[in-house]
């Protein structure tokens, strides 16, 4: 599921309206972890685009949630990542692990429970992580 935010609307408003229809992939709601709240708020404050939260519990031992977002340019991707790192540190989550900040094409921020990918649009389209992580789970048997 991809959450698209129309111009002039905030992510929270879009998610609230979406929650009235169906639950979001990251399980946005009362049971949402605090780290995920901080990540989503920071990305929204930084004007990140196409923010997609994905629940990866049971799919991967890497973490519980993944968030994918885009920045408009190298500079915007770096600024979004810096803002997120500061927000996480200020909230008491310490220093998250970071990869790719120097190039700012694709910055990965790992908080432990939440993994955040901030891409330039062209790089995001090339890797298409949403397609991989939002794919329906296959049953235990192998399909040929």
C-alpha positions in Angstrom: 0.0 0.0 0.0 1.4 3.4 -0.9 0.3 6.5 1.0 0.2 9.5 -1.4 -0.2 12.9 0.2 -2.0 15.5 -1.8 -0.6 19.0 -1.9 -1.8 21.0 1.0 -2.5 18.0 3.2 -0.3 16.6 5.9 0.7 13.0 6.2 -1.1 12.7 9.6 -4.3 13.9 8.0 -3.9 11.5 5.1 -3.2 8.6 7.5 -6.1 9.5 9.7 -8.5 9.5 6.8 -6.9 6.3 5.4 -7.3 4.7 8.9 -11.1 5.3 8.7 -11.1 3.1 5.5 -8.4 0.5 6.3 -5.4 0.0 8.5 -2.1 1.3 7.0 0.8 -1.1 6.4 2.7 0.1 9.4 -0.2 -0.4 11.7 -0.5 3.3 12.4 -2.7 3.6 15.5 -2.6 3.3 19.2 0.0 0.5 19.3 2.4 2.4 17.1 5.9 2.5 18.6 7.2 5.8 19.8 10.3 5.6 17.4 8.0 5.3 14.4 6.0 8.3 15.6 9.2 10.4 15.8 10.4 9.2 12.4 7.1 10.0 10.6 6.8 13.4 12.3 10.4 14.3 11.5 10.0 13.3 7.8 6.8 15.3 7.6 8.5 18.3 9.2 11.4 18.1 6.7 9.0 18.1 3.8 10.0 14.6 2.7 7.9 13.3 -0.1 6.0 10.0 -0.7 6.4 8.7 2.8 5.6 5.0 3.0 5.6 3.2 6.4 5.8 -0.6 6.1 5.2 -3.2 8.8 8.0 -5.8 8.5 7.2 -7.7 11.7 7.3 -11.4 10.8 8.9 -10.7 7.4 12.3 -9.8 8.7 14.4 -9.9 11.8 16.0 -6.6 10.8 13.4 -4.5 12.6 9.7 -4.0 13.2 9.0 -1.2 10.7 10.5 0.3 7.6 9.9 3.8 6.3 10.7 4.8 2.8 10.7 8.5 1.8 12.1 10.7 -0.9 13.9 14.0 -1.0 13.9 16.4 -4.0 17.7 16.6 -4.4 21.0 15.5 -2.8 20.9 18.5 -0.5 17.3 17.8 0.5 18.0 14.1 1.2 20.9 15.0 3.4 18.9 17.7 5.3 16.0 15.2 5.8 18.4 12.6 7.2 20.2 15.2 9.5 16.9 16.4 10.8 15.7 12.8 11.5 19.0 11.9 13.3 18.7 15.0 15.5 15.0 14.3 16.3 15.9 10.7 17.3 18.8 11.8 19.5 16.7 14.5 21.1 13.9 11.9 21.9 16.4 9.7 23.7 17.1 7.1 21.1 20.8 7.8 21.0 22.8 7.8 17.8 21.3 5.7 15.0 23.5 3.9 12.5 23.7 5.8 9.2 24.9 4.8 5.8 25.1 6.9 2.6 24.9 10.4 4.1 28.1 11.6 2.3 26.6 10.8 -1.2 23.0 11.6 -0.2 21.5 9.5 -3.1 20.2 6.9 -0.6 20.6 7.4 3.1 19.8 4.4 5.4 19.1 5.2 9.1 18.8 2.2 11.4 17.3 2.9 14.8 17.0 -0.8 15.7 13.2 -1.2 15.5 12.7 1.3 12.6 14.7 1.3 9.4 14.4 4.5 7.4 15.4 4.9 3.7 15.6 8.4 2.3 16.1 8.4 -1.5 16.5 10.8 -4.4 13.4 10.0 -6.6 15.5 8.4 -9.4 17.3 6.1 -7.0 14.1 5.2 -5.2 12.5 4.3 -8.5 15.5 2.1 -9.6 15.6 0.0 -6.4 11.8 0.0 -5.8 11.9 -1.3 -2.2 8.2 -0.8 -1.8 7.5 -3.5 -4.3 9.7 -6.0 -2.5 8.5 -5.3 1.1 4.8 -4.7 0.3 4.6 -7.9 -1.7 2.0 -10.4 -0.2 3.5 -13.1 1.9 3.7 -16.5 0.2 2.4 -19.5 1.9 4.9 -22.0 3.4 5.0 -24.0 0.2 7.1 -23.0 -2.8 5.1 -21.8 -5.8 6.5 -22.8 -9.2 
